[in-house]
Amino acid sequence: MKEFVEFIVKHLVENPDQVTVTVVESEGRFHYKVTVGPSDMGRVIGREGRIAKAIRIILVAASSRKGQAATLDILD
């Protein structure tokens, strides 16, 4: 799943080399933490958070197919 999130985010930004995705597992839930460059933050979040919300929906749907729970955080 980490590669999947990384793939989506890298194709949205202008500086894909600044994208990092870390995964933290706690209590059976996977927390995906995405960091992008400061100039690409708006591209990942989108207007009114629409792109971030879409990425979260895709992540939750894909992880639930595998029987996992997942969340996505976009860090500054």
C-alpha distances in whole Angstrom, upper triangle without the diagonal:
4,5,5,6,9,10,11,12,14,16,17,19,22,21,18,19,19,15,14,10,11,9,12,13,16,18,15,13,10,11,9,12,13,16,18,21,24,25,22,21,23,21,18,19,22,25,25,21,21,18,16,17,15,12,12,13,11,8,10,11,8,7,11,11,10,12,10,11,10,11,11,14,16,18,21
4,5,5,6,9,10,11,12,14,16,17,20,18,15,16,16,12,10,7,8,7,11,12,16,18,16,14,10,10,7,10,10,13,15,18,21,22,19,19,21,19,16,18,21,24,25,21,21,18,16,17,16,12,13,15,13,10,12,14,11,11,14,15,13,15,13,13,11,12,11,13,14,16,19
4,6,5,6,9,10,10,12,14,16,18,17,13,14,15,12,10,8,10,11,14,16,19,22,19,17,14,14,11,12,12,14,15,18,22,22,19,19,21,19,16,19,21,25,26,22,21,18,17,18,17,13,15,16,13,11,15,15,12,13,16,16,15,18,16,16,14,15,13,15,16,18,20
4,5,5,6,9,10,11,13,15,18,17,14,16,16,13,12,10,12,12,16,17,20,22,19,17,14,14,11,13,12,15,16,19,22,22,19,19,20,18,15,17,19,22,23,20,19,15,14,16,14,10,12,13,10,8,12,12,10,11,14,14,14,16,15,15,13,14,12,15,15,18,21
4,5,5,6,9,10,11,13,16,16,12,14,14,10,10,8,10,11,14,16,19,21,19,16,12,12,8,10,9,11,12,16,19,19,16,15,17,15,12,14,16,20,20,17,16,13,11,13,12,8,9,12,9,7,11,12,10,11,15,15,15,17,15,14,11,11,9,11,11,14,17
4,6,5,6,9,10,11,14,13,9,11,11,7,7,6,10,11,15,17,20,23,21,18,15,14,10,10,8,10,11,14,17,17,14,14,17,14,12,15,17,21,22,18,18,14,13,16,14,11,13,15,13,11,15,16,14,15,18,19,18,20,18,18,15,14,12,13,12,14,16
4,6,5,6,9,11,13,13,9,12,13,10,11,10,13,15,18,20,24,26,24,21,18,17,13,14,12,13,13,16,19,18,15,16,17,14,12,16,17,21,22,19,18,14,14,16,14,11,14,15,13,12,16,16,14,15,19,19,19,21,20,20,17,17,14,16,15,17,19
4,6,5,7,9,13,13,10,13,14,11,12,11,14,16,19,21,24,26,24,21,18,16,13,14,11,13,12,15,18,17,13,14,15,12,10,13,14,17,19,16,14,11,11,13,11,8,11,13,10,10,14,15,13,15,18,18,19,21,19,19,16,15,13,14,13,16,18
4,5,5,7,10,10,8,11,11,7,9,9,13,15,18,20,23,26,24,21,18,16,12,12,8,10,9,11,14,14,10,10,12,9,7,10,12,16,17,14,14,10,10,13,11,9,11,14,12,12,15,17,16,17,20,21,21,23,21,20,16,15,12,12,10,13,14
4,5,6,8,8,5,8,9,7,9,10,14,16,20,23,26,28,27,24,20,18,15,14,11,11,9,11,14,13,10,12,13,11,9,13,14,18,20,17,17,13,13,16,15,12,15,17,15,15,19,20,18,20,23,23,23,26,23,23,19,18,15,15,13,15,16
4,6,8,9,7,11,12,10,13,14,17,19,23,25,28,31,29,26,22,21,17,17,14,14,12,14,16,15,11,13,14,10,10,13,14,17,20,17,16,12,14,16,14,12,16,17,15,16,19,20,18,20,23,24,24,27,25,24,21,20,17,18,16,18,19
4,7,9,8,12,12,10,13,14,18,20,23,26,28,31,29,26,23,20,17,16,13,13,10,12,14,12,8,10,10,6,7,10,10,14,16,14,13,10,11,14,12,11,14,16,15,16,19,20,19,21,24,24,25,27,25,24,21,19,16,16,14,16,16
4,6,6,9,9,8,12,14,17,20,23,26,29,32,30,27,24,21,18,16,12,11,8,9,11,9,6,8,9,6,7,11,11,15,17,15,15,12,13,16,15,14,17,19,18,18,22,23,22,23,26,27,28,30,27,26,23,21,17,16,13,15,15
4,6,9,9,10,14,16,20,23,26,29,32,35,34,30,27,24,21,19,15,14,10,9,11,8,7,10,11,9,10,14,14,17,20,18,18,15,16,20,19,17,21,23,22,22,25,26,25,27,30,31,31,33,31,30,26,24,21,20,16,17,16
4,5,6,7,11,14,18,21,24,27,30,33,32,29,26,23,20,17,14,12,8,7,10,9,7,11,13,11,12,15,16,19,22,20,20,17,17,21,21,18,21,24,22,22,26,27,26,27,30,31,31,33,30,29,26,24,20,19,16,16,15
4,5,5,9,12,15,18,22,25,28,31,30,27,23,21,17,16,12,11,8,9,12,11,9,12,14,12,12,15,17,20,23,20,20,17,17,20,19,16,19,22,20,19,23,24,23,24,27,28,27,30,27,26,23,22,18,18,15,15,16
4,6,8,11,15,18,21,25,28,31,30,27,23,21,18,16,13,11,9,9,13,13,11,14,17,15,14,18,20,23,25,23,23,20,19,23,22,19,22,24,23,22,25,27,25,25,29,29,29,31,28,28,24,23,20,19,16,16,16
4,6,10,13,17,19,23,26,29,29,26,22,19,16,14,10,8,6,6,9,10,9,11,14,13,13,16,18,21,23,20,22,18,17,21,21,18,20,23,22,21,24,26,25,25,28,29,29,30,27,26,23,21,18,16,13,13,12
4,7,10,13,17,20,23,26,25,22,19,16,13,10,7,6,5,7,11,12,9,10,14,12,11,14,16,20,21,18,19,16,15,18,18,15,17,20,19,17,20,22,21,21,24,26,25,27,24,23,19,17,14,13,11,11,12
4,7,10,13,17,20,23,22,19,16,13,10,8,6,5,7,10,13,15,13,13,16,15,13,15,18,22,23,20,21,17,15,19,19,15,16,20,18,16,19,22,20,19,23,24,23,25,22,21,17,16,13,12,10,10,12
4,7,10,13,16,20,19,16,12,10,7,6,5,6,9,12,15,17,15,14,17,16,13,15,18,22,22,19,20,17,14,17,17,13,14,17,16,13,16,18,17,16,19,21,19,21,18,17,13,12,10,10,9,10,13
4,7,10,13,17,16,14,10,8,6,5,7,9,12,15,18,20,18,17,20,19,16,18,21,24,24,21,22,19,16,19,19,15,15,18,17,14,16,19,17,16,19,21,19,20,17,16,13,12,10,10,11,11,14
4,7,10,13,12,10,7,6,5,6,9,12,15,18,21,23,21,19,22,21,18,19,23,26,25,22,22,20,17,18,19,15,14,17,16,13,14,17,15,13,16,18,16,17,13,12,10,10,9,10,12,13,16
4,7,10,10,8,6,5,7,8,11,14,17,21,23,25,23,21,24,24,20,21,25,27,27,23,24,22,19,20,21,18,16,19,18,15,15,19,17,14,17,19,17,17,13,12,10,10,11,11,14,14,17
4,7,6,6,5,6,9,11,15,17,21,24,26,29,26,24,27,27,23,23,27,29,28,25,26,24,21,21,22,19,17,19,19,15,15,18,17,13,15,18,15,14,11,10,9,10,12,13,16,17,21
4,5,5,7,8,11,13,17,20,23,27,28,31,28,26,29,29,25,25,28,31,29,26,27,26,22,22,23,21,18,20,21,17,16,19,19,15,16,19,17,15,12,10,10,11,14,14,18,18,22
4,6,8,10,14,16,20,23,26,30,31,34,31,29,31,31,27,27,30,32,30,27,28,27,24,23,25,22,19,21,21,18,16,19,19,15,16,18,16,14,11,10,11,12,16,17,20,21,25
4,7,10,13,16,19,23,26,30,31,34,31,29,31,30,26,26,29,32,30,27,27,26,23,22,23,21,18,19,19,16,14,16,16,12,12,15,13,10,8,7,9,11,15,17,20,22,25
4,6,10,13,16,19,23,26,28,30,27,25,27,27,23,23,26,28,26,23,23,22,19,18,19,17,14,15,16,12,11,14,14,10,11,14,12,10,7,5,6,8,11,13,17,18,22
4,6,10,13,16,19,23,25,27,24,22,24,24,20,20,23,26,25,21,22,20,17,17,18,15,12,14,14,11,10,13,12,9,11,14,12,11,8,6,5,6,9,11,14,16,20
4,6,10,13,16,20,21,24,21,19,21,21,17,17,21,23,22,19,20,18,15,15,16,13,11,14,14,11,11,14,14,11,14,16,15,15,11,9,6,5,6,7,11,12,16
4,6,10,13,17,19,21,18,16,18,18,14,15,18,21,21,17,18,16,12,14,15,11,10,13,13,9,11,14,13,11,14,17,16,16,13,11,7,6,5,6,8,10,14
4,7,10,14,15,18,15,13,16,16,13,13,17,20,20,16,18,16,12,14,16,12,11,15,15,12,14,17,17,15,18,20,19,20,16,14,11,9,6,5,6,7,10
4,7,10,12,14,12,10,13,13,10,11,15,18,18,15,16,13,11,14,14,11,12,15,15,13,15,18,17,17,20,22,21,22,19,17,13,11,7,6,5,6,9
4,7,9,12,10,9,12,12,10,12,15,18,19,16,18,15,13,16,17,14,15,18,18,16,19,22,21,20,23,25,25,26,22,21,17,14,11,9,6,5,7
4,6,8,6,6,10,10,8,11,13,17,18,15,17,14,13,16,17,14,16,19,19,18,21,23,22,22,26,27,27,28,25,23,20,17,13,11,8,8,8
4,6,5,7,10,10,10,12,15,18,19,17,19,16,15,19,20,18,19,23,22,21,24,27,26,26,29,31,31,32,29,27,23,21,17,15,11,10,8
4,5,5,8,10,11,12,14,16,18,16,18,16,16,19,20,19,20,24,24,23,26,28,28,28,31,33,33,34,31,29,25,22,18,15,12,10,7
4,6,7,8,10,12,13,15,17,16,18,16,16,19,20,19,21,24,24,24,27,29,28,29,32,34,34,35,32,30,26,24,20,18,14,13,11
4,6,5,7,9,10,13,15,14,15,12,13,16,17,15,18,21,20,20,23,25,25,26,28,30,30,32,29,27,23,21,17,15,11,12,10
4,5,5,6,8,11,13,11,13,11,10,14,15,14,16,19,19,19,21,24,24,24,27,29,29,30,27,25,21,18,14,12,9,9,8
4,5,5,6,8,10,9,11,9,10,13,14,14,16,18,19,19,22,24,24,25,28,29,30,31,29,26,23,20,16,14,11,12,11
4,6,5,9,11,10,10,8,9,12,13,12,15,17,17,18,20,22,22,24,26,27,28,30,27,25,22,19,16,15,12,13,13
4,6,9,11,8,9,6,6,10,10,9,11,14,14,14,17,19,19,20,23,24,25,26,24,22,18,16,12,11,8,11,11
4,7,8,5,7,5,5,8,10,9,11,13,15,15,17,19,20,21,23,25,26,27,24,22,18,15,12,11,8,11,11
4,6,5,5,5,7,9,10,11,13,14,16,17,19,20,21,23,25,26,28,29,26,24,21,18,15,14,12,14,14
4,5,6,7,9,10,12,13,15,16,18,19,21,22,24,25,27,29,30,31,29,26,23,20,17,17,15,17,17
4,6,8,9,9,12,14,14,15,18,19,20,21,23,25,26,28,30,30,28,25,22,19,16,16,14,16,17
4,6,5,6,9,10,11,12,14,15,16,18,20,21,22,25,26,26,24,21,18,15,13,12,11,14,14
4,6,5,6,9,10,10,12,14,15,16,18,20,21,23,25,25,24,21,18,16,14,14,13,16,17
4,5,5,6,9,10,11,12,14,15,17,18,20,21,23,24,22,20,17,15,12,13,11,15,16
4,5,5,6,9,10,11,12,14,15,16,18,20,21,22,20,17,14,11,9,9,8,12,14
4,5,5,6,9,10,11,12,14,15,16,19,20,21,19,16,13,11,9,11,11,14,17
4,5,5,6,9,10,11,12,14,15,17,19,20,18,16,14,12,11,13,13,17,19
4,5,5,6,9,10,11,12,14,16,17,18,16,15,12,10,8,10,11,14,17
4,5,5,6,9,10,10,12,14,16,16,14,12,9,7,6,9,10,14,17
4,5,5,6,9,10,11,13,15,15,14,12,10,9,10,13,14,18,21
4,6,5,6,8,10,11,13,14,13,12,10,11,10,14,15,19,22
4,5,5,6,8,10,11,12,10,9,7,8,8,11,13,17,20
4,6,5,6,9,10,10,8,7,6,7,9,13,15,18,22
4,6,5,6,9,10,10,9,9,11,12,16,18,22,25
4,6,5,7,9,9,10,9,12,13,16,18,22,25
4,5,5,6,5,6,6,10,12,15,18,21,24
4,5,5,5,6,8,11,14,18,20,23,27
4,5,7,10,11,14,17,20,23,26,29
4,6,9,11,14,16,20,23,25,29
4,7,10,14,17,20,23,26,30
4,7,10,13,17,20,22,26
4,7,11,14,17,20,23
4,7,10,14,16,20
4,7,10,13,17
4,7,10,13
4,6,10
4,7
4
